[in-house]
Amino acid sequence: MRPRRSRVVSLMVCAVALTGLLMPGAAADSDALDPAAGAAGRPPAAELPADLPADLPAELAEEPPLRPARDRSAELFGADCDLETTGSHVVANCHNPYPDTDLVRLHVECARWWDVDGDTVAVPVGPADHVQLSSRCWKEVGSAWVSHERG
């Protein structure tokens, strides 16, 4: 099996996610060993100022949002598709390892000028889902590719 860019990215994401999950536990263990951290291994509580003004402006009185808005363009996206061409038939097997739905289409350009090129309809590939798309030419296949769209 030859390495593909999407597989390499998936492995890197898994490694980063595991590192992120393991690091807070390592930090908690190191705090428990630190005698200056306070009782029961917890750092001392931060003291709040006693003289908070009673008439705060409206924008400061509101609580901040729990999470900032997600930038969807920076997220990993797209099903991993393998194309197999046999004679005049093309088959695309697509698997989506990400939590967002991917709309995939198979595009086939035929080698002969008189042969009709084919595009399939958009098929949704949900999280951890698999689809198989197929198309064909009358004679030889010139090129084939899969396009992706957020669903």
C-alpha positions as a Markdown table, in Angstrom:
| # | Residue | x | y | z |
|---|---|---|---|---|
| 1 | Met | 0.0 | 0.0 | 0.0 |
| 2 | Arg | 1.6 | 3.3 | -1.0 |
| 3 | Pro | 1.3 | 6.3 | 1.3 |
| 4 | Arg | -1.3 | 8.9 | 0.4 |
| 5 | Arg | -1.4 | 12.5 | 1.6 |
| 6 | Ser | -4.7 | 12.1 | 3.3 |
| 7 | Arg | -3.5 | 9.0 | 5.2 |
| 8 | Val | -0.4 | 10.9 | 6.3 |
| 9 | Val | -2.5 | 13.8 | 7.5 |
| 10 | Ser | -4.8 | 11.4 | 9.4 |
| 11 | Leu | -1.9 | 9.8 | 11.2 |
| 12 | Met | -0.4 | 13.2 | 12.1 |
| 13 | Val | -3.8 | 14.4 | 13.5 |
| 14 | Cys | -4.1 | 11.3 | 15.6 |
| 15 | Ala | -0.6 | 11.8 | 17.0 |
| 16 | Val | -1.3 | 15.4 | 17.8 |
| 17 | Ala | -4.6 | 14.5 | 19.4 |
| 18 | Leu | -3.1 | 11.8 | 21.6 |
| 19 | Thr | -0.3 | 14.1 | 22.7 |
| 20 | Gly | -2.9 | 16.8 | 23.6 |
| 21 | Leu | -4.8 | 14.2 | 25.7 |
| 22 | Leu | -1.7 | 12.9 | 27.5 |
| 23 | Met | -0.1 | 16.3 | 28.3 |
| 24 | Pro | -2.7 | 17.6 | 30.8 |
| 25 | Gly | -2.3 | 14.3 | 32.8 |
| 26 | Ala | 1.5 | 14.8 | 32.8 |
| 27 | Ala | 1.1 | 18.4 | 34.0 |
| 28 | Ala | -1.3 | 17.3 | 36.8 |
| 29 | Asp | 1.2 | 14.6 | 37.9 |
| 30 | Ser | 4.1 | 17.1 | 38.1 |
| 31 | Asp | 1.9 | 19.6 | 40.1 |
| 32 | Ala | 1.1 | 16.8 | 42.6 |
| 33 | Leu | 4.8 | 16.3 | 43.3 |
| 34 | Asp | 5.5 | 20.0 | 43.8 |
| 35 | Pro | 5.2 | 20.9 | 47.5 |
| 36 | Ala | 4.9 | 24.6 | 46.7 |
| 37 | Ala | 1.7 | 24.0 | 44.8 |
| 38 | Gly | -0.5 | 23.9 | 47.9 |
| 39 | Ala | -2.6 | 21.4 | 49.7 |
| 40 | Ala | -3.7 | 18.3 | 47.8 |
| 41 | Gly | -1.5 | 19.1 | 44.9 |
| 42 | Arg | -3.6 | 22.0 | 43.7 |
| 43 | Pro | -2.3 | 25.5 | 43.1 |
| 44 | Pro | -3.5 | 28.2 | 45.5 |
| 45 | Ala | -6.8 | 29.9 | 44.3 |
| 46 | Ala | -6.4 | 33.3 | 42.7 |
| 47 | Glu | -7.7 | 36.1 | 44.8 |
| 48 | Leu | -10.3 | 38.4 | 43.4 |
| 49 | Pro | -10.2 | 42.1 | 44.0 |
| 50 | Ala | -12.6 | 43.2 | 46.7 |
| 51 | Asp | -13.4 | 46.6 | 45.2 |
| 52 | Leu | -15.2 | 45.7 | 41.9 |
| 53 | Pro | -17.3 | 48.6 | 40.6 |
| 54 | Ala | -21.1 | 48.0 | 40.8 |
| 55 | Asp | -21.9 | 49.8 | 37.6 |
| 56 | Leu | -19.9 | 48.0 | 34.9 |
| 57 | Pro | -20.6 | 48.8 | 31.2 |
| 58 | Ala | -22.9 | 46.4 | 29.5 |
| 59 | Glu | -20.2 | 44.8 | 27.3 |
| 60 | Leu | -18.0 | 44.1 | 30.3 |
| 61 | Ala | -20.9 | 42.8 | 32.4 |
| 62 | Glu | -21.8 | 40.0 | 29.9 |
| 63 | Glu | -20.0 | 36.8 | 30.3 |
| 64 | Pro | -17.5 | 36.0 | 27.5 |
| 65 | Pro | -18.5 | 33.1 | 25.1 |
| 66 | Leu | -17.3 | 29.7 | 26.1 |
| 67 | Arg | -15.7 | 29.1 | 22.8 |
| 68 | Pro | -14.7 | 31.4 | 20.0 |
| 69 | Ala | -16.4 | 30.8 | 16.6 |
| 70 | Arg | -14.8 | 27.9 | 14.7 |
| 71 | Asp | -12.9 | 28.8 | 11.5 |
| 72 | Arg | -14.3 | 26.1 | 9.2 |
| 73 | Ser | -11.7 | 26.7 | 6.4 |
| 74 | Ala | -8.9 | 25.6 | 8.7 |
| 75 | Glu | -10.5 | 22.2 | 9.6 |
| 76 | Leu | -9.5 | 19.0 | 8.0 |
| 77 | Phe | -12.1 | 17.9 | 5.5 |
| 78 | Gly | -12.6 | 15.5 | 2.6 |
| 79 | Ala | -13.2 | 11.8 | 2.1 |
| 80 | Asp | -10.2 | 9.7 | 1.0 |
| 81 | Cys | -11.0 | 8.3 | -2.4 |
| 82 | Asp | -9.2 | 5.6 | -4.3 |
| 83 | Leu | -9.8 | 5.4 | -8.1 |
| 84 | Glu | -9.6 | 2.1 | -10.0 |
| 85 | Thr | -9.7 | 2.1 | -13.8 |
| 86 | Thr | -10.3 | -1.2 | -15.6 |
| 87 | Gly | -10.6 | -0.8 | -19.4 |
| 88 | Ser | -13.5 | 1.6 | -20.0 |
| 89 | His | -14.8 | 1.4 | -16.4 |
| 90 | Val | -13.9 | 3.7 | -13.5 |
| 91 | Val | -14.7 | 2.9 | -9.8 |
| 92 | Ala | -14.1 | 5.3 | -6.9 |
| 93 | Asn | -14.2 | 4.0 | -3.3 |
| 94 | Cys | -14.5 | 6.9 | -0.9 |
| 95 | His | -14.2 | 6.8 | 2.9 |
| 96 | Asn | -14.8 | 9.8 | 5.1 |
| 97 | Pro | -12.7 | 9.8 | 8.4 |
| 98 | Tyr | -13.8 | 13.3 | 9.4 |
| 99 | Pro | -16.9 | 14.5 | 11.4 |
| 100 | Asp | -18.4 | 16.6 | 8.6 |
| 101 | Thr | -20.4 | 15.3 | 5.6 |
| 102 | Asp | -18.6 | 15.4 | 2.3 |
| 103 | Leu | -20.4 | 15.5 | -1.0 |
| 104 | Val | -18.3 | 13.6 | -3.6 |
| 105 | Arg | -18.7 | 13.5 | -7.4 |
| 106 | Leu | -16.9 | 11.3 | -9.9 |
| 107 | His | -15.8 | 13.0 | -13.1 |
| 108 | Val | -14.6 | 10.9 | -16.1 |
| 109 | Glu | -13.1 | 12.3 | -19.3 |
| 110 | Cys | -13.1 | 9.8 | -22.2 |
| 111 | Ala | -10.1 | 9.5 | -24.5 |
| 112 | Arg | -12.1 | 9.7 | -27.8 |
| 113 | Trp | -13.4 | 13.0 | -29.0 |
| 114 | Trp | -16.8 | 11.5 | -29.8 |
| 115 | Asp | -17.2 | 9.7 | -26.5 |
| 116 | Val | -19.4 | 11.4 | -23.9 |
| 117 | Asp | -17.7 | 12.5 | -20.7 |
| 118 | Gly | -19.5 | 11.6 | -17.5 |
| 119 | Asp | -20.1 | 13.3 | -14.1 |
| 120 | Thr | -22.0 | 11.6 | -11.3 |
| 121 | Val | -24.5 | 13.3 | -9.0 |
| 122 | Ala | -23.2 | 14.5 | -5.6 |
| 123 | Val | -23.3 | 11.7 | -3.1 |
| 124 | Pro | -23.1 | 12.5 | 0.6 |
| 125 | Val | -20.4 | 10.6 | 2.6 |
| 126 | Gly | -21.2 | 10.9 | 6.3 |
| 127 | Pro | -18.7 | 10.6 | 9.1 |
| 128 | Ala | -17.0 | 7.1 | 9.1 |
| 129 | Asp | -19.1 | 6.2 | 6.0 |
| 130 | His | -18.1 | 4.6 | 2.7 |
| 131 | Val | -19.5 | 5.0 | -0.8 |
| 132 | Gln | -18.7 | 3.6 | -4.2 |
| 133 | Leu | -19.1 | 5.6 | -7.4 |
| 134 | Ser | -18.8 | 4.2 | -10.9 |
| 135 | Ser | -18.9 | 5.5 | -14.4 |
| 136 | Arg | -17.7 | 4.4 | -17.9 |
| 137 | Cys | -16.8 | 5.4 | -21.4 |
| 138 | Trp | -17.6 | 3.6 | -24.6 |
| 139 | Lys | -13.9 | 3.1 | -25.3 |
| 140 | Glu | -10.8 | 4.2 | -23.3 |
| 141 | Val | -10.8 | 6.5 | -20.3 |
| 142 | Gly | -8.7 | 9.6 | -20.7 |
| 143 | Ser | -8.7 | 10.8 | -17.1 |
| 144 | Ala | -10.8 | 10.5 | -13.9 |
| 145 | Trp | -11.0 | 12.5 | -10.6 |
| 146 | Val | -13.3 | 13.0 | -7.6 |
| 147 | Ser | -14.4 | 16.4 | -6.5 |
| 148 | His | -15.4 | 17.3 | -2.9 |
| 149 | Glu | -17.9 | 19.8 | -1.5 |
| 150 | Arg | -19.0 | 20.5 | 2.1 |
| 151 | Gly | -22.4 | 19.0 | 2.8 |
